[in-house]
Amino acid sequence: MYFACPIVNDSLDDQRDSFKYWYGVSFKKQIGNRLSADQKEREYQAFFAECIDKMNRFVFHDLTYFERLPNSEDRDGFLKAVGTRNGTHIKAVILEPKHEAFEVRSGKMLQWIFGSYLIGTSLFLLILVSGRVSKRELARQRAGKRPKEDDVVNMFKFLIPKQPHLVTSVVLDINIIVFLLMVFSGVHIISPNGLELLEWGANRRAETTSGDWWRLLSSMFLHGGLMHLALNIYGLYLASIFIEPMLGPVRYALIYFISGIAGSIASICWYENTISVGASGAIFGLCGAILAVTLTGLLAKEGKKLILILFGPYVFINLLMGLTGGIDNAAHLGGLVSGVNVGLIIYTTMKPEIRDDMSTQ
């Protein structure tokens, strides 16, 4: 709950457009998402009454210093309390009171930074000491010979759409370009807030069911930060190695988009007010398809084991993070189930010669 009070010379002045500095006070309370709509409304009304009571008794001069809020989700909340997110108020200065000593404003940040640096350096040195030196590689470097393959060059070449990773490269390119556009427009690179994601086309029940059906698709190309994007790039890369060459670009694209949209639908059916973004639902659909193919006995035992080793950590990490909160497991499970079903349907409709060709790849 955000309260914004104008800092003015004359308390009788109510020309909001002329106010530049605002005193910001916020209160927070977390409730369970499993509560019914009536229970949530009662919790909200009780919290609102509690906040109003606190503001009526608030001592505005009881502070040590002010902190000017940067662009953030909190600042957006205060701007909405001011009255609008557009026009002159977008330049409003929000000052939040702080009560602790100014010297301790950073907490233990420096200790964490130096501690992390020390741990990382120690692990890096340990790897260097324990690793074996390749005499052939050492001789090649001393001779000034370039390696036959450059991993960095190969990484950029992978973004060029061509067989056998045509569809994967196109999807990756769109995801990366959209993410870069979001960052350059001012969206936070690590943890964008919900309002920003909704403006770019995120999926949420209220907006999607009110006519913005395209959010079911657009949300598949948005990501909630750099780590989210990196995890999905890993999943797509694995899919390009195994699934797209096996199924072909048309079947692969069909499974990808059907599973992604199915995951988006599952999200708005399961969650009333959750903002959902990411390609995870579609990637889980691809995982479901490869699972369906393995159940048919098409792959050899060694192939099944390799797929389990590579795809298992991706699925496990995503589902585990979903249990801790902040991850849309409904979209994951919806994509996974639809991927299994679509994969089995595609497999059963294939001609025998195509199945034989797949088993030899």
Stockholm file with secondary structure:
# STOCKHOLM 1.0

chainA/1-361         MYFACPIVNDSLDDQRDSFKYWYGVSFKKQIGNRLSADQKEREYQAFFAECIDKMNRFVFHDLTYFERLPNSEDRDGFLKAVGTRNGTHIKAVILEPKHEAFEVRSGKMLQWIFGSYLIGTSLFLLILVSGRVSKRELARQRAGKRPKEDDVVNMFKFLIPKQPHLVTSVVLDINIIVFLLMVFSGVHIISPNGLELLEWGANRRAETTSGDWWRLLSSMFLHGGLMHLALNIYGLYLASIFIEPMLGPVRYALIYFISGIAGSIASICWYENTISVGASGAIFGLCGAILAVTLTGLLAKEGKKLILILFGPYVFINLLMGLTGGIDNAAHLGGLVSGVNVGLIIYTTMKPEIRDDMSTQ
#=GR chainA/1-361 SS CEEEEECCSCTTCCCGGGCCEEEEEECCCCCCTTSCHHHHHHHHHHHHHHHHHHHHTCCTTCCSEEEECCSSHHHHHHHHHHTCSSGGGGGCEEEEEECSCGGGTTTTHHHHHHHHHHHHHHHHHHHHHHSCCCHHHHHHHHTTCCCSCCHHHHHHHHTSCCTTSHHHHHHHHHHHHHHHHHHHTTCCSSCCCHHHHHHHTCBCHHHHTTTCTTHHHHGGGCCSSHHHHHHHHHHHHHHHHHHHHHHCHHHHHHHHHHHHHHHHHHHHHHCSSCCBCSSHHHHHHHHHHHHHHHHTTCSCHHHHHHHHHHHHHHHHHHHHHHHHSSSCHHHHHHHHHHHHHHHHHHHHHSCHHHHHHHHTC
#=GC SS_cons         CEEEEECCSCTTCCCGGGCCEEEEEECCCCCCTTSCHHHHHHHHHHHHHHHHHHHHTCCTTCCSEEEECCSSHHHHHHHHHHTCSSGGGGGCEEEEEECSCGGGTTTTHHHHHHHHHHHHHHHHHHHHHHSCCCHHHHHHHHTTCCCSCCHHHHHHHHTSCCTTSHHHHHHHHHHHHHHHHHHHTTCCSSCCCHHHHHHHTCBCHHHHTTTCTTHHHHGGGCCSSHHHHHHHHHHHHHHHHHHHHHHCHHHHHHHHHHHHHHHHHHHHHHCSSCCBCSSHHHHHHHHHHHHHHHHTTCSCHHHHHHHHHHHHHHHHHHHHHHHHSSSCHHHHHHHHHHHHHHHHHHHHHSCHHHHHHHHTC
//
